[in-house]
């Protein structure tokens, strides 16, 4: 008789533990939905996921489907870092400077001998040697100081470093003061640098380089191309982070 009662007890075990277990699963699911909603503003995808999860639970537990008109959690845009703000401010200043330089060039009809363009490392002013130097010379000529002075009045307001780069064509130098195009291009860049110093550009902002014939704009195959390759580039450099 006792054996019979033991068997009955085994057959009718208490299953009440299943209810809190189901509640735990529901709470975990709700936590997952809240975390997902906090990291996403796409309410349509969120709605689809919650519908799928409720279906997977066969309707057990509380419904977690958002109402059709429910708004998604607002996500605040990330604030710009100090570095990003500084970079944006610098780009705006350089863009404004480039426009002022272009206006200066156009107002004086210098488009054929001076160009300005935005490049990855900064703003480049390219001046053909014909408005700065006599052939084979590194001494500033005629009204070239006045032209440079007008450009520098615009440049003085920026704190960016300035690189002055001399270039030549591929015609070899014979006789004269300079032994090679390397020397000529370097001497011309240095003459422009000295002029910049004389009118008040701090020397610690200036640098120069002579590239000879190594960086032509065009193949040295025509008179026009060789003339374009003989130039001095003034680079207003972007500040490196």
N, C-alpha and C positions, 0 to 999 in steps of 0.2 A: 504494500500500500504506500509506503514512503517513497519507494522507487517511482511509482506512478506520478506522485506530486512533483518530484524533481524534474521529470520529463516535461510536465506541463509548464513549469517555470522556465525551462530552457526555450520552449516554443513561443512564449509570450514575453520576450525581452523588451525592456523599456527603450523606445526609439525617440524619445523626446529630445535627444541630443542633436537630431537632424535639423530641428528648427533654428537654434542659434548658429549652426554651421551654415545654413542657407543665408541667414542674415549677415554673417561675416562675408560671404561671397558677394552679396549685394553691396555691402559697404566698400569692399575692395574695388568693385566695379565703379561705384560712384566716385571713389578717390581718383581712379584712372581718368574718368571723364573730366573731372575738375582740373587735373593736371594738364590734360590735353587741351582743354578749352583755354587755359591760361597762356599756353604757348602758341596758339593759333587764332587767327581772326576769320578763318574761312568757315562760316556757320553752315554752309551747305554740306561740306565734307564731314563736319562734326555731326550733323543731323544723320547722315547716312551711316556713320560708324555706330552711333547709339541705337539706331533702328536694328542694325545687324546684331548688336550685342543683346538687345532685348529678345530678338527672335531666337538667338542661341540659347537663352535661358528659358525658352518656351513660355514666356509670359510670367515667370515666377518673380516675386519681389516687386518692389515699387517701380513704376514706369520712369525712365530717365530720358524720354524723348523731349526735346525742346519744343516749345510752342512755335507755331509758324512765324509769328511776329516778334519772337524773342530776339533781342540784340546780342551780338557777340561781345565778349569782354573787350574793352578798349585797350589797345596796346600803345603806350606812349613811345614816340620816336626817340631813338637814342640821341642824346645830346652830343654835339660836336666837341671833339677834344680840342685842347688849346692849340695843338699842332695843326689840326685841320683848319681851324679858324685862321691861324697865322698864314697858312698856305693859300687859303682862299683870298685873304686880304692882299697878299703879295701878288697873286695872279690878276686881281682887279686893278692894282696899281700899274702893273706892267702893261696890261691891256689898254689902260687909259694913256699911258706914256706912248705906246705904239701909235695910237690914234693921233696924238699931238705931233709926233714926229712925221707921220704921213701927211698931215695938214701943212706942216712947215715945208716939206719937200714940194708938195703940189703948189703952194702959194708962190714959190720961187722958181718954178719950172725946172726942177732938178731931177725929174723922174728918170731921165735917161742915164744919169750918172750916180744917183744914190737910190738904193732900195732898202726897204725895211720889211722884215718878216719875223713871224713867231716860230721859234724852233724849240725842240724838247729841252734844251739846256738854257734857253733864254731868248731875248730879242736880239736879232742880228741886223746891224746897219752895215751895208756893203757900199763902199765908196770906190769908184774907179780911180785908178792912179792918175788919170789925165787931169782931174780937178785938184790934185794935191801936189804932184811932183812933175818935174821935167824928166824926160827919158833918161834912165840910168842914174838919176839923182835921188837922194833921200832927204833933201832940204825942201820944206814946205814952200810953195810958190804963191805969188800973187795974192788973190783974195781967199785962198784956202783957209787961213786962220779965221777969217770972218765967217766962213761957212761952218767950220768946226765949232767956233764960238757960239753960233746960233743954236747948233744941235746940243751943245753942252749946257746951254741955259735951260734946256728941257730936261737934261739928264741929271743935273745937280741935285734935284730933289729926292732921288732914290738912293738908298743905302746899299744897293747891291754891288758886288764886285764887278769890275769891268776888265775884259780881256781884249787886247788890241793885237790883231793877227795880220801879218803881212803875207802877200802872195804875189807870184810872178807868173809869166808864161814860161815856155820851155826853150826860148831862144837863149843860147849861151852868151855870157858876157865876155866881151873881148876888150881888154884895156880898161881904162877908167879907174875909179877909186875902189871898186869892189871886185873880188876875185870870182864870185859865184852868185847865183840867184839866191842861195841861202843867206849870204851876207847882205844883199840888197833888200830882200824882204824883211830881214830882222832890223836893219837900220831904219827902214821906213816905219815899221811899227814902233820902234823906239822914239823916232821923231814925233810921232803923234802922241805917245805917252808923255814926253817932256812938255809938249804943248798943254796937255791936260793938267799936268802939275802946275804949270805957270798960271793957269786961270783958276786954280783953287780946288781941283779934285784931289782928295787925300791920297798920298802915295800908297797907303796900305790897302786901298781899294783897287789898285791898278796892277796889271800884269801884261806881259807881251810875249809874242812868239813869232818866229819867221818860218814859214813852211816852203819857201822857194816855189818850185813848180809842182809840188807833190799833191796839192789839193785843188785841181782846176775845176771850174764850174762847167766847162765845155772842153771837148777835144781841141787841142791846139792845131786845128786844120785850116782855119781861115783867119784873116786879119781881124774880123769882128770878134771871133771867139778868143783870140789871144788878147785882145784889148779888154774883154770882159774878165779874163783870168787875172789880169794885172790889177790888183785891188788891195784895199785895206778893209778888213772887217772889224767892226766894233761890236763886241758881244756884251750885252748887259745880262749877266748870269743870274739865273734863279738861285736862291739860297738853298744849299743842300741841307737836308734834315739830319 
